[in-house]
Amino acid sequence: MKRFAMKATVSVAATLVIAGVASAADIKLPKTVVWTAYNTGTSGYNQAVGIGSVLKNSYGTNLRVIPGKNDVSRLSPLKNKIAQFSATGSDSVYAQEAVYTFGTKKWGPQPIRLVMHNLADGCAVSVATAKDANIKTLADMKGKRVAWVRGAPALNQAMKAMLAHANLTWNDVEKVEVGGYGASVDGLINNDLDAFLGATFSSTMLKVEASPRGLYHPPAPHTDAKGWTRLNKVVPWYAQHRCMQGAGVPKDGYEGVATAYPILISTTDVKGDVVYNMTKAMYDHYNDYKASAPGANGWAWERQKLETVFLPFHEGAVQYYKDTGKWTAKAEANQQKNLKRQGVIIKAWADYTKTASDNDDSFNKGWMKARADALNAAGLEPVFQSW
């Protein structure tokens, strides 16, 4: 295997130093690798466990999965160099962009790096509703009790996008604040709310479907052009997809929303050879774990979109894609565009925080303007203007 040196890298934690590596064939991984994911029972967590079993059997590597109840708790271990990877979602974009929860003094832009992503047969973004709530369409959510998850801007923006499809906002529903994704599931089952946002292929949907209230996913009709324009104004990277997998999904599927989930990310703090070998292991052993959990088949090579992603890839992953002939000129051009964007945001944060107000509200509003100004000056679309 081609090994290469990486500049300015930092080990993720003393317990994770690559002093002893378990090896087999030409893949070398630390004895312990740490991922984060959503709570136990979610699609990201279950897939990570399945992948971990393969790594243990093949290389003696222990894949420790840290469950997180929201976006902040999923990404904090990466920020604090406790974990090397996260099976996560759109929160990685919000962390790069330093918006919502990640645009506060405690966070700021994160040096997120993509490894690969999962595009499953089900819908990673779906409104799960109780059958007895009689929500047949997204418009029927008006006046209903809808979960708003603290510390989870990705989930809340996704729900905002789905409401927008029906020309609704959070003001048109009863917002029920919950402490985590798991709490939203329990809230629906316990009749404390009527709808929450989740992935159809998550095993938590089975729990909802088996409950006395039942489960129904209202569609996002693909022929509603105005609805999709409103939806994409909230989350530009969502695409039309026929949902074909998961509890509560009809046999012939329904018109839903596609986005990569989970996506496997790392940061610039993690060494290139660790990411290179994890990327290689994920591809080499795909057939060994693809049936280990619902949605795991979405990691297949033919479902990767190296040329159109919104995040820069980790240099370890890039080296693997180059070594295997998968990296194209278009992928490189997109990579440079994404690196430029991330660099502009990080520099803007460094400049802004030198003289920013100590008042939280003033700090946040000032950052919204400074960020947008910096991106506009660089000829880049801010996407997020205020929050």
GUMIDREN-516911 format. One record per residue (C-alpha): residue in one letter; y, z, x negated. Coordinates in steps of 0.5 Angstrom, whole numbers, padded with zeros to 4 digits, always signed. Each point is the difference from the previous one (the first is absolute). Example, Ala and Ser with C-alpha at 12.3 -4.5 7.8 and 13.67 -1.06 7.14 Angstrom:
BEGIN
a-0009+0016-0025
s+0007-0002-0002
***
This chain:
BEGIN
m+0000+0000+0000
k+0007-0002-0002
r+0004+0007-0002
f+0007+0000-0001
a+0005+0005-0002
m+0006+0002+0005
k+0006+0003-0002
a+0004+0006+0003
t-0006+0002+0004
v-0002+0008+0002
s-0006+0003+0002
v-0001+0002+0007
a-0002+0007-0002
a-0003+0005-0005
t-0006+0000+0004
l-0001-0008+0001
v+0001-0002-0008
i-0004-0005-0002
a-0004+0004-0005
g-0007-0001+0002
v-0001-0007+0004
a-0006-0001+0004
s-0002-0008-0001
a-0005-0005+0002
a+0000-0007-0001
d+0007-0002-0002
i+0004+0005+0005
k+0002+0006-0003
l+0003+0005+0004
p+0002+0007+0000
k-0005+0006+0002
t+0005+0002+0005
v+0005-0005+0004
v+0004+0003+0005
w+0002-0004+0007
t+0005+0002+0006
a-0001-0002+0007
y+0001+0002+0007
n-0004+0006+0003
t-0008+0000+0000
g-0003-0005+0005
t+0006-0005-0001
s-0002-0007-0002
g+0004+0001-0007
y-0004+0006-0001
n-0007-0002+0002
q+0001-0007-0004
a+0002+0004-0006
v-0006+0005+0001
g-0005-0006+0000
i+0003-0003-0006
g+0000+0006-0004
s-0008+0001+0002
v-0001-0007-0004
l+0004+0002-0006
k-0004+0006+0000
n-0006-0003+0000
s+0002-0006-0005
y+0004+0004-0005
g-0001+0007+0001
t+0008+0000+0002
n+0002+0005+0005
l+0005-0002+0005
r+0004+0005+0003
v+0004-0001+0007
i+0006+0004+0001
p+0001+0000+0008
g+0007+0000+0002
k+0003+0001+0007
n+0006-0005-0001
d+0003-0005-0004
v+0003+0006-0005
s-0006+0003-0001
r-0004-0006-0002
l+0006-0002-0005
s+0001+0007-0003
p-0006+0000-0004
l+0002-0007-0003
k+0007+0002-0001
n-0002+0007-0003
k-0005-0004-0005
i-0006+0004+0004
a-0003-0006+0002
q-0001-0007-0003
f-0001-0004+0007
s+0002+0000+0007
a-0004-0004+0006
t+0007+0000+0004
g+0004-0005+0004
s+0007-0002+0001
d+0002+0007-0002
s+0000-0003-0007
v+0005-0005+0002
y+0005+0005+0002
a-0001+0004-0006
q+0001-0006-0004
e+0006-0001+0004
a+0003+0007+0000
v+0001+0000+0008
y-0001+0005+0005
t-0004+0006-0003
f+0000-0003-0007
g+0007-0001+0000
t+0002+0008+0000
k+0002+0004-0007
k-0007+0002+0000
w-0003-0007-0001
g+0004-0006-0002
p-0004-0007-0002
q-0007+0000-0002
p-0003-0004-0005
i-0005-0003+0004
r-0005-0005-0002
l-0005-0003+0004
v-0008-0001-0002
m-0003-0004+0006
h+0000+0000+0008
n-0004+0000+0006
l+0001-0004+0005
a-0005+0002+0005
d-0003-0003+0007
g+0003+0005+0004
c+0007+0002+0001
a+0003+0005-0005
v+0006+0000+0004
s-0002+0002+0008
v+0003+0004+0005
a-0006+0005+0002
t+0001+0002+0007
a-0003+0004+0005
k-0004-0004+0006
d+0003+0005+0005
a+0007-0001-0002
n-0001-0007+0003
i+0004-0004-0006
k-0002-0007+0001
t+0005-0003-0004
l+0005+0002-0005
a+0006+0000+0005
d-0004+0006+0004
m+0001+0005-0005
k+0007+0001+0003
g+0001+0007+0001
k-0007+0002-0003
r-0001+0005-0005
v-0001-0003-0007
a-0002+0003-0006
w+0006+0001-0006
v-0003+0002-0006
r+0004+0004-0005
g+0000-0002-0007
a-0003-0007+0002
p+0005-0005+0000
a-0005-0006+0000
l-0003+0003+0006
n+0006+0001+0004
q+0003-0007-0002
a-0006-0003+0002
m+0000+0003+0007
k+0007-0002+0000
a-0002-0007-0002
m-0005+0000+0006
l+0005+0003+0005
a+0005-0006-0002
h-0005-0005+0002
a+0001+0002+0007
n+0008+0001-0001
l-0001+0008+0000
t+0003+0005-0005
w-0002+0007-0002
n+0005+0002+0006
d-0004-0003+0005
v-0006+0004-0001
e-0001+0008-0001
k-0001+0001-0007
v-0005+0005-0002
e+0001+0003-0007
v-0007+0001-0003
g-0001+0003-0007
g-0005-0006-0003
y-0004-0006+0002
g-0006+0005+0002
a+0004+0004+0005
s+0002-0006+0004
v-0007-0002+0001
d-0001+0007+0002
g+0006+0000+0004
l-0002-0006+0004
i-0007+0003+0002
n+0003+0007+0002
n+0005-0004+0005
d+0006+0002-0004
l+0002-0007-0001
d-0002-0007+0002
a+0000-0005-0006
f+0000+0000-0007
l+0000-0005-0006
g-0007-0001-0004
a-0005-0005-0003
t-0005-0002+0005
f-0005+0000-0005
s+0001+0007-0001
s-0006+0005+0002
t+0005+0005+0003
m+0001-0006+0005
l-0008+0002+0002
k+0002+0007+0001
v+0006-0002+0005
e-0005-0005+0004
a-0005+0005+0001
s+0005+0005+0003
p+0001+0001+0007
r+0007-0004+0000
g-0003-0006-0003
l+0003-0006-0005
y+0004-0006+0001
h+0004-0004-0004
p+0006-0004+0003
p+0000-0007-0003
a+0006-0003-0003
p+0000-0007+0003
h+0001-0006-0006
t+0003-0004+0005
d+0006+0004+0001
a+0005-0003-0005
k+0006+0005+0001
g-0005+0006+0000
w-0002-0002-0007
t+0007-0001-0002
r+0002+0007+0002
l-0007+0003-0003
n+0001-0004-0007
k+0007+0002+0000
v-0002+0007-0001
v-0006-0001-0004
p+0000-0007-0003
w-0006+0000-0003
y-0004+0000+0006
a-0004-0006+0002
q-0004-0002+0006
h-0008+0001+0000
r-0005+0000+0005
c-0003+0007+0000
m-0008+0000+0000
q-0002+0007-0003
g+0000+0007+0002
a-0001+0005+0006
g+0004-0002+0006
v+0000-0008-0002
p-0003-0005+0005
k-0006-0004-0002
d+0005-0006+0000
g+0005+0004-0004
y+0008+0000+0002
e+0006-0003-0003
g+0003+0006-0004
v+0003+0001-0007
a-0002-0001-0007
t+0002+0003-0006
a-0004+0002-0007
y-0003+0007+0001
p-0002+0004-0004
i+0004-0003-0006
l-0002+0003-0007
i+0006+0002-0004
s+0001+0003-0006
t+0007+0001-0004
t+0002-0001-0007
d-0002+0006-0003
v-0007-0001+0001
k-0003-0004-0007
g-0002-0007+0001
d-0007+0000-0002
v-0001+0005+0006
v+0003-0005+0005
y-0004-0006-0004
n-0007+0004+0001
m+0001+0002+0007
t+0002-0007+0002
k-0006-0003-0003
a-0004+0005+0003
m+0003-0001+0007
y-0002-0007-0001
d-0007+0000-0003
h-0002+0005+0005
y+0002-0003+0006
n-0006-0001+0003
d-0003+0007-0002
y+0006+0003+0005
k+0002-0005+0005
a-0004+0003+0005
s+0001+0007-0002
a+0005+0001+0005
p+0004-0004+0006
g+0005-0004-0003
a-0003+0000-0007
n-0001-0008+0000
g+0007-0001+0000
w+0000+0001-0008
a-0003-0006-0001
w+0003-0005-0005
e+0001-0006+0005
r+0005+0005+0004
q+0005+0002-0006
k+0007-0003+0000
l+0002+0000-0007
e+0006-0005+0001
t+0003+0003+0006
v+0000+0008+0000
f+0006+0004+0000
l-0002+0005-0006
p+0000-0002-0007
f-0008+0001-0003
h-0002+0005-0005
e+0000-0003-0007
g-0007+0002-0001
a-0002-0004+0007
v+0004-0006-0002
q-0004+0000-0007
y-0006+0000+0004
y+0002-0006+0005
k+0002-0004-0006
d-0007+0001-0004
t-0003-0002+0006
g+0004-0006+0002
k+0003+0003+0006
w+0007+0000-0002
t+0004-0006+0002
a+0007-0002-0002
k+0002+0002+0007
a-0002+0007-0001
e+0003+0000-0006
a+0007-0002+0003
n-0001+0005+0006
q-0002+0005-0005
q+0007-0001-0004
k+0004+0000+0007
n-0003+0007+0002
l+0001+0003-0007
k+0007-0002+0000
r+0001+0003+0007
q-0003+0007-0002
g+0004+0000-0006
v+0006-0001+0004
i-0001+0006+0004
i-0002+0004-0005
k+0006-0001-0004
a+0004+0001+0006
w-0003+0006+0001
a+0002+0003-0007
d+0007-0003+0001
y+0001+0003+0006
t-0003+0007-0001
k+0005+0001-0006
t+0006+0002+0005
a-0004+0001+0007
s+0002+0005+0004
d-0004+0006+0001
n+0000+0000+0007
d-0006-0003+0003
d+0003-0004+0006
s+0005-0002-0005
f-0005-0002-0005
n-0004-0004+0004
k+0005-0004+0003
g+0003-0001-0006
w-0006-0003-0003
m-0001-0004+0006
k+0006-0004-0002
a-0001+0000-0008
r-0007-0003+0001
a+0002-0005+0005
d+0006-0002-0005
a-0004+0000-0006
l-0006-0005+0004
n+0006-0004+0003
a+0003-0001-0007
a-0006-0002-0003
g-0001-0005+0005
l-0006+0003+0003
e-0001+0002+0008
p+0001+0008+0001
v-0005-0001+0006
f+0002+0008+0001
q+0007+0001+0002
s+0000+0007+0003
w-0005+0005+0002
***
